[in-house]
């Protein structure tokens, strides 16, 4: 088993994930074993789901319907029409007061331009990915938040629209972060529902994150049982000390 397959298994087991972890990389050559997308997509974020099932590598032409994604990912060799598409998209959003000019300037954009964006299951990676995407619920997000704070030394950022800006935010800063998504991503992705949060982990720190997630996941499960016992006892009218509650936990 490769180190990335092992990390994928550890994270999936510790968090009880229901979806694959998706590795995202930026390159100037197509990685071995990757294929081109077999279908046209309305937005680049759709590749997050497609990459969970197969190793694919995309270029600007594959993102042609997603001017925002081409912009945030700084993909090279985009067609000349993409500038007009981006301007039209932003004008429509500004007309709705969804985003203002001064807010556009704050949207993260990948600092380094690349020709290709690759997506694959983390378990199939042979090189360190730029970032790894996870789709989680609130309970899983709690553990991830605590693990990132332990490894990165600071609480993770939480971003809003556009969801694709999460990737340059993490790659540029080296700090893992979360996204609450955007209305577009939630429309284009089948699994990005109202109960789901998107996380992006810095690929350079995957082993450290996995260790922290395992430790804190186990601690959360134990402490939850402690609090459940303590609540039950107190609601029954008793007044247990913390040590008495711990003794009840150990004997349960």
N, C-alpha and C positions, 0 to 999 in steps of 0.2 A: 504493500500500500504506500502511495506517495505521501509526502508530508501534507499536501493540500487535501488529498482524500481523507487523511486522518483528521485534519482540522475540521473539514466539512462534517465528518461523522460526529466529532466531539461537540461542535456547536449545535448540530441538529438534535442530538440526544439531550444535551443539557437544557435546551430551550423547548424541546418537543415541537420543533418546527414542522409545519405541514407542507412547505414548499422548498424547492431546492435553493441553495445559496448560489447566486449568480456572480461570476467574476467578470469584471470589465477592465479592458486594457487598451492602451493607445499605442499604436505602432506605425512604422512606415513600411512594413512588409507583412504579408499575410502569414500568420502562424501555421505551422505544420498541422495538418489534420482538420483545419477549419474549412468550411464551405461558405459560399455566398448565400444570402437569404433566398428562399424559394418563393416568397410572396412579397407583394408591395404592402407597405404599412402606412397608415395615416399619420403616425407620429413616431419619432425615434424611441420613445419610452416603451413601445410595443416589443422592441428587441429584448427588453429585460425579461419578458415572459418567454419569448422564443429561445433565448439563451439558456433558460433553465432546462431545456430539453435537448439542445444540440450546440456544438461549438460552431459559431458563425462569425464571420468578419464582414463588416460593412464599410462602404465608402460614402462620399457625399451624395452620390446618385441614389443610394438606398434611403437617404434621409431627405429626399427632395421635397416631400410634402410637409416637412417640419422645419420651417425657417428658424424657429426659436431654438430647437435642438442643435441645428448646425451652428448657430451663434454661440450657445453656451459651451458646446464641445469644441469650438474652434477647429472645425474639420476643414482640411485643405482641399483645394480643387473643386469647391462648390461652383455651380453654374452662376453666370452673371445675373440671372434672374432672381437669385436668392436674396440679394440686397433689397430688391423691390418687394419681394414677398415678406421679408422681415419688417420693412417700413409699413406695409399695408396691415400686417398683423398687429403691430404696435399701435397704429393709428386707430384700428377698430377697438382695441383694448382701452386706449386712452379716451375714446369717445364714450365708453361706458363708465369712465372713471375707475376702471379696474386696476390700472397702473398709470402712474404719472411719470413725466420725463425724468424727474430727479430720482425716481425709484428704479427706473430702467438702468441707470448708471450704477446702481448698487447690486444688480444681479451678477452673481459670480460667473466668470467666463474662464475657461481653461487657459492658463498662461502659455503653454506650449502647444503649437499647432501640430496636428498629426494627420496623416492621410487616411488611416484606418482606425475604426473602433471595433474591438472584438468582444464577444460575449460567449460565455460557456459556463456549464456547471463547475463550481469550484473544485469538485472532486476530480475533474479532468485536467486541471491546470498543471503545467510543467514549469512555468516561470511565475515569479511573483506578480500578481495582478495589481493594477493601479488602485482598485477598490473592489469591495465585495458587497453585494446588495442582499438585504434580508427583508422579507415582508412579515410583520409581526403584529400580535395583538398587544393590548395594554400590559398584561402580566409579563409577557416576554420582554416588552420594552423596558419595564422596570429593571429587570436584571441587566439588560444591555446598557442602560443608562449608568448603573452602578459600576459595571465592568469598565466602560469607557472612561469614567471619571478616575478610576483607579489606575488605569494604564496611561492615559493621556495627562493626568494630573489636573484636569479641569472638567467641569460639567459640559456635556456635548451641546452644541448649538441645535436649534430646531427651526427649520426653514419652512417657508410657505411656497407660493408660486414663483417661478415654474418648478415643477418637481425635478426636472432634469438638471437644475442648477445645483442640486445636492452633490452631484459628482464632481464638478470643478471646485466646489467649496471644500470638499475633503482632499482632493488631489493637490490643490494649491496650498492649503493650510497644513496638511499632514495630520489634521485632527478629525476623528470620526464624528459623524453628525446624523441627525434624523431629518426627515421631511414629512410634513403632514399632507404632502401632495398638492395637486391643483385640480381644478375642475376638468382640465383636459386629460391628464393622466388617469383620472378616475373614470373618464368616458372611454378611453382607448384600451385600458387594461382590464381584463376580465376579473382578475383576482384582487384588484386594488379597491376594496369596498370601503364603506364608511367606518368600519371597525378596524381598519388596517393602517399601520404606520410603516413607512419605508425607512430603512437604515442603510448607511453606507459606511463600511469599515475601511480604514487605511490598510492597504494590502501589505505594507511593511511590518505591521504589528499583529498579524493574524494569530500567531501562536500565543502571544501575550494575552490577547483578547479571549481566546479560547480557554486559557487557564483561569482567567478572572471570571468568565461566565460560568465555568464549572463550579468554582468555589462559591460564588455568590448565589448561583441557582440552588445549590444544596443548602446554603445557609437560609435562603428565603423560604424554602420548603419546611425546614425545621422550625424557623421562627413563626411561620404561619400556623403550624400546629400548636406551638406554645400559646399564641394569641387566641386561638380557637378554644383551647382548654381554659385559659384564663377568663375569657368572656363568659363561657358557659358556667364556670364556678361562681363568678361574681353576680351574674344574672339570677343565679339560684339563691342569692342572699348571703353567700360566704364572703370573707375578706382575706383571701390568701396572700401571703407575702410572695415576692418574686421567687425566692428560693423554694417555697412550697409549690409554686406553679412549675418550676423547673423539675422538681421531684416527680410531679404528676406527669410531666412530659416524658421523663426518662422511664417511667414505669408503664407508659401507655403502649 
